[in-house]
Amino acid sequence: MALLPYRKRFRDLDEREVLALAISSEEEDGRIYRLYADRLRADYPASARVFDGMAAEEDTHRRALIDLFTRRFGAVIPPIRREHVAGGLSRRPVWLVETLGLERIRDEAAAMEREAERFYLEAARRSTDADTRALLGDLAAAEAGHRGTAGELEAEHLGQDARDDEDRTARRQFVLTWVQPGLAGLMDGSVSTLAPIFATAFATQDTWTTFLVGLAASVGAGISMGFTEAASDDGALSGRGSPVKRGIASGVMTTLGGLGHALPYLIPHFWTATLTAFVVVFVELWAIAWIQNRYMETPFVRAAFQVVLGGALVLGAGMLIGSG
């Protein structure tokens, strides 16, 4: 693929341009760390302090690079940024960064430092100019040093107790935002569609008609559950997280729960399709009981009894109505 006209290859940059790129990169990384800190401050104050410290460290490196640049090349720094250089460093857009969870933010920060170090090391390896190699090597060492600084900051601000507390908060947020609405959707989709699907199946004994009814019931229930979940709570007071995320989790899992026992009716033979659907229903109901036990801490026996009994009653009602 041809390069965009305004992008320049890294190997074609001179030392002045490389140093200008390093300055803008340090500045951008500092802003990203401050964004992480702001994103985490309310729920994870200890981790926020770690990223505040990393941002301050980036500022220190940026000032040192600016001092070096002005000594060698003067006070005018070319406005070279990452997106101006082909094969250069890349960072997530801000609207993606703001949606990341705690562990993803930690992983992203570590990846930023590794990527920057590899980038400068590779550039130094390709360079034939001694001064340029030394400059790029110094930049790589600085990026490697950031990881050591991050470890020191974590030791200072993020002890084991604080990390355990933040991990529990992160798990709770994951359950509230994704697991709880997703589980409600899966239960609704798996159980509420049993009656119309199996009533249609036993009334018509036509697999294609049964599949269409199941598809319509599943998609309709998914749309309804998704919008209901998203509109029921904006998450500001309850702390349940983004209504969009919860709506997606609920809507998708509702649809999948219904489609699980609708898809077997793509099999043309009625009893083969029906027996397959029975097996799928059995797996769905036990999966719901496992999720309740795993994430909602519901005793497994109680969860299994509630889900399997409820599903069996709805299934029996559908078969009875269809047979009648």
C-alpha positions in Angstrom: 0.0 0.0 0.0 1.4 3.4 -0.9 2.3 5.8 1.8 0.2 8.9 2.4 1.9 11.9 0.8 2.6 13.7 4.0 4.1 10.8 5.9 7.8 10.4 6.1 9.7 7.1 6.8 11.4 7.0 10.2 14.7 6.0 8.6 14.6 9.2 6.5 14.4 11.5 9.5 17.5 13.5 10.5 18.6 13.9 14.1 16.7 17.1 14.6 13.5 15.6 13.4 14.0 12.4 15.5 14.5 14.6 18.6 11.4 16.7 17.8 9.4 13.4 17.4 10.7 12.2 20.8 9.6 15.5 22.4 6.1 15.3 21.0 5.8 11.6 21.9 6.8 12.2 25.5 4.3 15.0 25.7 1.5 12.9 24.3 2.3 10.0 26.6 2.1 12.3 29.6 -1.3 13.4 28.5 -2.4 9.8 28.1 -1.2 8.9 31.6 -3.1 11.9 33.0 -6.2 10.7 31.2 -5.8 7.3 32.8 -5.4 8.9 36.2 -8.5 11.0 35.7 -10.4 7.9 34.5 -9.4 5.9 37.6 -9.4 8.5 40.3 -13.0 8.0 41.6 -12.9 4.2 41.9 -9.1 3.4 42.0 -7.3 6.3 43.7 -4.1 4.4 44.4 -3.7 3.5 40.7 -4.6 7.1 39.8 -1.6 8.2 41.9 0.6 5.8 40.0 -0.3 7.3 36.7 0.0 10.8 38.1 3.6 9.9 38.9 4.2 8.4 35.5 2.9 11.5 33.8 5.2 13.6 35.9 8.1 11.4 34.9 7.2 11.9 31.2 7.3 15.7 31.8 10.8 15.3 33.3 12.0 13.4 30.2 10.3 15.9 27.9 12.0 18.8 29.5 15.4 17.1 29.3 14.8 16.4 25.6 13.8 20.0 25.0 17.0 21.2 26.7 19.1 18.9 24.5 17.3 20.1 21.4 17.8 23.8 22.1 21.5 23.2 22.9 22.0 21.4 19.5 19.5 22.9 17.2 18.1 26.1 18.7 14.7 27.1 20.1 12.4 26.3 17.2 11.1 22.7 17.5 9.5 21.3 14.3 5.9 20.1 15.0 6.5 16.5 14.1 4.1 14.0 15.6 3.7 10.2 15.5 1.0 10.3 12.8 3.5 12.2 10.5 5.9 9.2 10.5 5.3 5.9 8.7 5.9 2.9 10.8 6.0 5.0 13.9 4.5 4.6 17.4 0.7 4.4 17.7 -1.7 5.2 20.5 -5.4 4.5 21.0 -7.8 7.3 20.1 -9.0 9.1 23.3 -12.6 7.8 22.9 -11.3 4.2 23.1 -9.0 4.9 26.0 -11.8 6.3 28.1 -13.7 3.0 27.9 -10.9 0.8 29.2 -11.1 -1.0 32.6 -8.5 -1.1 35.3 -6.5 -4.1 34.1 -6.7 -3.0 30.4 -5.3 0.4 31.4 -2.4 -1.2 33.3 -1.7 -3.5 30.3 -2.0 -0.5 27.8 0.5 1.5 29.9 3.0 -1.4 29.9 2.5 -1.9 26.2 3.1 1.8 25.5 6.6 1.7 27.2 7.5 -1.6 25.5 6.5 -0.3 22.1 8.4 2.9 22.5 11.5 1.1 23.6 11.4 -1.4 20.7 10.8 1.5 18.3 13.9 3.4 19.3 16.0 0.3 19.5 15.1 -0.8 16.0 15.7 2.7 14.7 19.1 2.8 16.4 20.0 -0.6 14.8 19.2 0.6 11.3 21.0 3.9 11.7 24.6 4.2 10.3 25.4 7.6 11.9 27.1 7.3 15.2 25.5 10.3 16.8 22.0 9.2 15.7 22.6 5.7 17.0 23.7 7.2 20.4 20.7 9.5 20.5 18.2 6.7 19.7 19.9 4.4 22.2 19.5 7.0 24.9 15.8 7.3 24.0 15.3 3.5 24.2 17.1 3.5 27.6 14.8 6.3 28.8 11.7 4.3 27.8 13.1 1.2 29.5 13.7 3.3 32.6 10.0 4.3 32.6 9.0 0.7 33.4 11.4 0.7 36.4 9.9 4.0 37.5 6.4 2.6 37.2 7.4 -0.3 39.4 8.7 2.1 42.1 5.5 4.1 41.9 3.4 1.0 42.3 5.4 -0.1 45.3 4.9 3.4 46.8 1.2 4.0 46.1 -0.2 0.5 45.3 0.5 -1.9 48.1 -1.0 -5.4 48.2 -4.0 -4.2 50.3 -4.8 -1.3 47.9 -4.4 -3.6 44.9 -6.7 -6.2 46.4 -9.3 -3.5 47.1 -9.1 -2.2 43.6 -9.3 -5.7 42.1 -12.4 -6.3 44.1 -13.9 -3.0 42.9 -13.0 -3.9 39.3 -14.6 -7.3 39.6 -17.7 -5.8 41.2 -17.9 -3.3 38.3 -17.5 -6.1 35.7 -20.3 -8.0 37.4 -22.7 -5.0 37.6 -22.0 -3.8 34.0 -21.7 -7.0 32.0 -22.5 -10.2 34.0 -25.7 -9.1 35.7 -27.5 -7.7 32.7 -26.1 -10.4 30.5 -27.3 -13.1 32.8 -30.7 -11.5 33.0 -30.8 -11.5 29.3 -29.7 -15.1 28.9 -32.3 -16.2 31.4 -35.0 -14.3 29.7 -34.0 -15.4 26.2 -33.5 -19.0 27.2 -36.7 -19.4 29.3 -39.2 -17.0 27.9 -38.8 -18.3 24.3 -39.3 -21.9 25.3 -43.1 -21.7 25.3 -43.6 -20.1 21.8 -40.9 -22.2 20.1 -42.1 -25.6 21.4 -45.8 -24.7 21.2 -45.2 -23.9 17.5 -43.1 -27.0 17.0 -45.7 -29.4 18.4 -48.6 -27.5 16.9 -47.2 -27.5 13.3 -44.5 -30.1 13.3 -42.9 -27.9 10.7 -39.3 -27.2 11.4 -38.9 -24.1 9.2 -42.0 -22.4 10.7 -40.7 -23.2 14.1 -37.3 -21.7 13.3 -38.9 -18.5 12.0 -41.0 -18.2 15.1 -38.0 -18.8 17.3 -35.9 -16.3 15.3 -38.6 -13.6 15.6 -39.1 -14.3 19.3 -35.4 -14.2 20.0 -34.6 -11.0 18.1 -37.7 -9.2 19.4 -36.9 -10.2 23.0 -33.3 -9.1 22.5 -34.2 -5.7 21.2 -36.8 -5.2 24.0 -34.4 -6.3 26.8 -31.6 -4.2 25.4 -33.5 -1.0 25.3 -35.2 -1.7 28.6 -31.9 -2.3 30.4 -30.3 0.8 28.8 -33.2 3.0 29.7 -33.9 1.8 33.2 -30.7 3.2 34.8 -28.1 5.6 33.6 -25.6 4.2 36.2 -24.8 7.6 37.7 -26.3 6.9 41.1 -26.3 3.1 41.1 -22.7 2.7 39.9 -23.8 0.0 37.5 -21.8 1.5 34.7 -22.5 2.6 31.2 -26.2 2.0 30.1 -25.0 1.3 26.6 -22.7 -1.5 27.7 -25.5 -3.0 29.9 -28.0 -2.7 27.1 -25.7 -4.4 24.7 -24.9 -7.2 27.2 -28.6 -7.8 28.0 -29.8 -7.6 24.4 -27.1 -9.8 22.9 -27.4 -12.5 25.5 -31.2 -12.5 25.3 -31.0 -13.0 21.6 -28.4 -15.8 21.9 -30.5 -17.5 24.7 -33.5 -17.8 22.4 -31.5 -18.7 19.2 -29.8 -21.6 21.1 -32.9 -23.7 20.9 -34.3 -22.1 17.7 -31.3 -23.0 15.5 -31.8 -26.8 15.8 -35.0 -26.4 13.8 -33.0 -25.7 10.7 -32.7 -29.5 10.7 -35.5 -30.7 8.4 -36.4 -33.8 10.4 -38.8 -32.8 13.1 -37.8 -35.2 15.9 -34.1 -34.9 15.2 -34.5 -31.1 15.5 -36.6 -31.4 18.6 -34.3 -33.8 20.4 -31.4 -31.5 19.6 -33.3 -28.5 20.9 -33.9 -30.4 24.2 -30.2 -31.0 24.6 -29.5 -27.3 23.9 -32.1 -26.3 26.4 -30.5 -28.6 29.0 -27.0 -27.1 28.4 -28.4 -23.5 28.5 -30.1 -24.0 31.8 -27.1 -25.5 33.5 -24.9 -22.8 32.0 -27.2 -20.2 33.7 -26.9 -22.0 37.0 -23.1 -22.1 36.7 -22.9 -18.3 35.9 -25.1 -17.6 38.9 -22.9 -19.6 41.1 -19.6 -18.3 39.7 -20.4 -14.6 39.5 -23.5 -14.0 41.7 -22.3 -16.3 44.5 -25.7 -18.1 44.4 -25.4 -21.7 45.9 -25.2 -24.0 42.9 -27.9 -26.4 44.1 -30.3 -23.5 44.7 -29.5 -21.9 41.3 -29.9 -25.2 39.5 -33.2 -25.9 41.2 -34.6 -22.5 40.4 -33.4 -22.3 36.7 -34.1 -25.9 35.8 -37.5 -26.0 37.5 -38.6 -22.7 35.9 -37.3 -23.8 32.5 -39.0 -27.2 32.8 -42.3 -25.6 33.7 -42.2 -23.2 30.7 -41.1 -26.0 28.4 -43.9 -28.2 29.6 -46.4 -25.4 29.1 -45.3 -24.8 25.5 -45.4 -28.5 24.7 -48.9 -28.9 26.3 -50.3 -25.8 24.5 -48.8 -26.9 21.2 -50.1 -30.5 21.5 -53.5 -29.3 22.4 
